[in-house]
């Protein structure tokens, strides 16, 4: 009987993982739709989170014993996030601020993991640090990558819509056909795994 319950516990764990993954995917899909619908509000929220993180870094510097390298790298990463936010919701993936932000994201992880591996902290405190200082703002940018797909073209775009052979309208709709964001990925998976049934015509 004990062995049977042990097997059932593993089956239940697999069910929990599947349900958690499904819930996470649904939440990401909903957040991506909100970002596309309210890009101005999203930019304000991201700016607030960046300044809040910088303020929290100041408190950590004054009240905790974290190394200066960890704090300075984190603050520099958030300053780079502010520069990325200047062209929001348009992202140029090959721009220097974007590439620098990705590089600092990994450096920040390395420094933080190295420090917390050398000194003991409760798991809740380590998770709080990574959630508020390392993951929150990059996660906001990640779900915002597809925000420019439904925004009307303006001169603020970094990539021009016009090519040598296309007029303005043709260039716009050709560009809209190439969608690579998070929401587009979820829509592709939805169409692949849950195809819509055709309506019957009578």
C-alpha angles and dihedrals in degrees: 000000000000091000091050092053089047090056090047090053090058091048090050090049090055090050090050091051092050093048092046091050091049091049091049092050091049091049092049091049092051093047092049090053091049091051092051091049098045107030095154093053090045091054090051092048092049091048090050091049092050093051090044090053091049090051091049090050088056091053091047090052091052100039107029137054100237115141118264091237091061093048096044093048091050093048091047090051091054092048088054088050088056090055091049089051092061092080096036127177088025116076125190103201093201096049120117096242092051094048091043090051091053091048093049090048090062094040090051090052092049094050094045094046091048092052097045091046091056098044127043119243128162113266092243091057093048090049090048091053095049093043098049102030107029111023110028102073097037088050089054090052091046094057089043096059091096095045094101093058095085098033117108114246117267136168089260091077114109094212114057118233095213122085128183094268103032132077122224098270095044092049091050095051092043089055092047089056091063104070121167105160132118094262091050090052091051091047090051091051090047092052092046098048101027107032115189117247117241118247117249116241116213 
